[in-house]
């Protein structure tokens, strides 16, 4: 049981250091265009890394997941609103799951 408290303290220290060190070490404004553009895209890359793999395991069949993903990409590329992209992807997955069930692939 005491090891559990040590694990929690180490995790808390690591989490704190990761958030605190950039604030302490980087006191002046970042002027490098490369670093600024890199840091600009970090949240999008993290969100994609967390979301995209989950898309392919959220449905009963890989075909319906791919169809929903492609539908979302097309709607987002056409600059539709977030609600339209989400509803379009959900509708594509729903229809694909029903068609696959009728065909007997599920």
N, C-alpha and C positions, 0 to 999 in steps of 0.2 A: 504493500500500500504506500509506503513512503516514496517508492520509485515513481508512482503516479504523480506526486506533487513535484518531483524533480522534472519530469517530462513536461508538465504544465508550465513550470517556471522557465524552462529552456525555450519552449514554444513562444511564451509571452515575450521573452527577451529578444528572440530572433525577429518576431513580428514588429516589436518596437524599434529595433535597430534598423530594419529595412525601411521603415517610414521616417525615422528621425535622421539618419545619416545624410540623405540628400539635402535636407533642410540646413544641416549644420555645415556640410562641406561646400555647398553651392550658395554662397552668399550674394554673389553678383548675378546680374542677368546673363542668360545664355545668349551669346551673339552668333554662334556658328549656325549657319542656315541648315547644314546637314543634320546636326543634333536636334535643332528645333523641329525640323520636318520629321525626323525619326520619332521624337517624343509625341508629336501630334497624332501619329497613327498607332501608337501603342494601345490605346483603349479599344480601337476597332479590331486590331489583331487579336487581342485577348478575348474579346467578345466572340469573334469568329471561331477561335480555337476552342471555346467552350460550347458553342451552339451547334456548329456544323456536324461534329460527330454524333451528337445526340439526335439530330434529325433522322439519321439513317437507322437508328434503333428504336424509334418511337412508334413505328407502325408494325403491322403484322407481316408485311412483305416488303422486300427491298424495292420492288418495282413501284409501289405506291409512294414510298419515301422519295425516290428519285423524281417521280412525276411532280410531287408537291414542291420539292426543292427547285426544280426547273421552273415551275409555275411562279414561285416566289421571285426567282431571279429575273424572269421576264417582266413581271409586273413592277418590280423595283427598278429595272432598267428603264421602263417607260415612265418612271417618276410618279407612280401612283402613291396614294397615301398609305401609311403603315397599316391602317385597318383594312384597306382593300387588299394589300399584299397578304396579310394574315388570313383574311377570309377566303381569298382566292386559293391559297395553298391548302387550307383546310378543306375547301370544297373539292379540290383536285384529288386530295388523298381520300376523302370520303367516297367520291365516285369511283376512283380506282379500286378501292377495297371492295366495293359492291360488285364491280365488274369482275374482279378476280375471284370473288366468292361464287358468282354465277358460272364462271368458266370452270371452276373447280380447282383452282391453283392454291387455295388456302386450306 
